[in-house]
């Protein structure tokens, strides 16, 4: 069974490889009549696009999306929406050694163990290049989420975290790190540069918040909103950990400290639901949204493609050393921000339509 699809009602399937002629996604279950053009999708692909600074891979891909189906006269038709992104800057020759030996930290050995065959050019389907298709699908999901705003940022690189007291949302788009703290961004410039020049890499933590999510999305058991989010985020390349709300910090708290107290709303606050005094739960209780901001934190490992020779084995089992040639991100978590945002949008769009199907609202 090939598991290349995600979602229940709003469902997408990605296709293509890192060094194939193109990659893309097919989005199914999108309601009809929603305004959608390539211009609605392109800004999110531009945010993820490689080669925009010295802190990312220098592969030059325009990542221009084409809508092949599912849209007529600028509106969705309710039929599958096919999205295609051409690959134009492949250098498959950089991966000649990878055909003979396994890169430590990559999926090379695991793919061989599963399939007995693999596309070694950039990792094939295991390459983070595949996430461009998710970002395109996520842009469609955002059109379904009227009234919901999704914002992601990098909160930590190489163990160096932002200062929450200096958080400035406007700063996120002013630096190449998607960083809301100008002082942290200045520090990271030096840290990532040092790692890049040394042929090494750094890990990162990406945070993402969705506001405007109404109470009631999700389910008590097997389609919990937080479980679906964890599933989505763990499916992103290089992700090794996911937290919802306070996450692991909740395990170090007390019951009263971890509770999200409520009070009645004042007349100027409206009359729908309670006013929450905290959001340790990250906007999800019992698998169902509470109406508070939905908060997810995602840990990206350091990029496995480094210039330091590492012990490994050949496909025949002989000992050898291997370093990875080619163009790679010194910190893959930086370009992970648009991907995390996209997966948040895809889960929320699916949960919105599931909620509507069950309750009629």
C-alpha positions, -999 to 999 in steps of 0.1 A, spaced: 0 0 0 14 34 -10 4 61 16 8 93 -4 -25 109 6 -36 129 37 -69 140 50 -105 127 53 -129 150 35 -104 177 23 -78 153 10 -46 157 -10 -21 134 -27 14 145 -36 34 130 -65 69 134 -80 105 132 -70 133 156 -62 150 151 -95 121 141 -117 106 164 -144 80 178 -120 61 173 -88 27 183 -75 -5 176 -57 -40 166 -63 -65 182 -39 -99 165 -36 -129 174 -16 -125 212 -20 -160 228 -20 -171 244 -52 -174 281 -59 -143 292 -40 -122 318 -58 -88 303 -67 -61 313 -91 -24 305 -94 -17 340 -79 -34 328 -46 -9 299 -43 23 314 -56 32 337 -26 34 306 -3 56 288 -27 78 319 -30 82 319 8 95 283 7 115 286 -25 152 277 -23 181 300 -32 167 332 -16 197 337 7 230 322 17 213 305 46 194 281 24 202 256 -4 214 274 -36 193 252 -59 175 276 -81 139 266 -86 113 292 -96 86 269 -82 60 283 -105 27 265 -99 2 256 -127 -34 246 -120 -43 218 -144 -78 210 -133 -106 217 -108 -109 254 -115 -131 271 -141 -133 309 -146 -114 315 -114 -135 293 -91 -132 258 -78 -156 233 -95 -157 207 -67 -137 183 -87 -100 173 -81 -76 202 -83 -44 192 -99 -13 214 -92 20 210 -109 55 225 -102 83 218 -126 118 209 -115 143 230 -135 176 229 -116 185 192 -110 221 181 -106 218 144 -104 255 139 -110 261 152 -74 246 119 -61 268 93 -79 284 82 -46 250 79 -29 240 52 -54 267 30 -39 266 38 -2 241 50 24 241 85 37 240 85 75 209 103 88 191 99 55 164 75 45 187 57 20 191 24 40 155 24 52 142 28 16 165 0 4 153 -22 32 117 -16 24 117 -16 -14 149 -32 -25 153 -3 -49 156 35 -45 159 67 -64 192 80 -51 190 114 -70 185 138 -41 166 112 -22 137 108 -45 104 109 -26 122 113 7 136 146 -3 123 178 13 117 190 -23 84 171 -20 71 197 5 67 222 -23 36 202 -33 23 203 3 27 241 4 7 244 -29 -21 222 -14 -20 242 18 -26 274 -1 -59 259 -14 -68 249 21 -63 285 33 -91 295 8 -114 271 26 -105 286 60 -123 320 58 -116 339 90 -87 318 102 -52 333 102 -21 311 103 13 324 112 46 305 117 80 315 127 114 300 138 117 303 176 151 285 180 182 276 159 210 254 172 197 258 208 196 296 206 160 307 213 142 340 207 132 362 237 94 361 239 94 396 253 109 409 220 83 391 198 74 413 169 52 397 142 61 423 117 98 413 120 91 377 107 91 389 71 121 413 75 148 386 78 157 354 61 150 333 92 113 339 97 124 352 131 101 375 152 131 387 173 155 410 155 183 404 180 180 367 177 180 369 139 213 388 141 228 361 163 215 334 140 231 350 109 265 343 125 257 308 138 242 296 105 271 311 85 296 293 107 278 260 102 275 265 65 312 274 60 322 244 82 301 221 60 278 213 89 242 220 98 219 231 127 185 221 140 156 244 146 122 248 163 93 262 143 62 275 161 28 280 144 -4 296 156 -38 296 140 -63 322 153 -100 324 144 -106 287 148 -140 283 163 -148 259 192 -160 225 181 -136 213 154 -121 179 160 -134 147 176 -132 130 210 -112 99 199 -98 89 165 -98 122 147 -86 144 176 -76 178 163 -43 176 182 -36 141 170 -43 151 134 -19 180 138 8 158 153 3 133 124 6 161 99 37 177 114 56 144 120 51 136 83 73 166 73 108 158 63 134 161 92 108 166 119 116 147 151 92 161 176 58 179 179 43 197 209 7 211 212 4 240 235 28 237 264 37 202 252 64 186 273 65 215 297 30 204 309 46 173 323 67 195 346 37 215 358 9 210 384 -28 205 378 -36 240 389 -7 255 370 -16 237 338 -53 244 339 -68 270 315 -92 289 339 -124 305 325 -146 334 334 -178 348 318 -172 372 290 -179 409 295 -205 426 273 -177 441 252 -162 406 246 -193 391 230 -214 363 244 -201 332 226 -183 309 250 -161 317 280 -131 340 283 -100 319 289 -73 332 313 -46 309 299 -39 286 269 -16 259 281 -37 233 261 -29 251 228 -65 256 218 -75 219 220 -92 201 248 -103 165 245 -94 165 208 -117 194 201 -109 231 195 -119 255 223 -119 287 203 -85 298 215 -55 300 193 -43 266 181 -5 264 190 19 239 175 57 236 180 78 215 157 114 203 161 136 199 130 168 179 131 200 193 116 202 187 79 218 152 73 236 163 41 269 176 54 305 178 41 320 160 71 329 124 61 308 100 82 312 62 86 287 41 67 284 10 46 280 3 9 250 -15 -5 271 -47 -4 278 -41 33 314 -30 31 327 -3 55 333 31 39 330 69 45 307 93 28 301 130 27 272 145 7 280 166 -23 254 191 -37 235 221 -25 218 217 8 202 238 36 226 245 65 194 247 86 164 229 70 141 243 97 142 278 82 123 268 51 102 245 72 80 275 83 59 276 51 55 238 53 44 238 89 19 266 81 6 245 51 1 214 71 -18 234 98 -40 248 71 -46 213 55 -56 198 89 -79 227 98 -96 227 64 -103 190 67 -116 194 103 -138 223 93 -155 201 66 -157 171 89 -174 193 115 -199 206 89 -206 171 76 -214 158 111 -232 188 126 -245 208 96 -227 239 109 
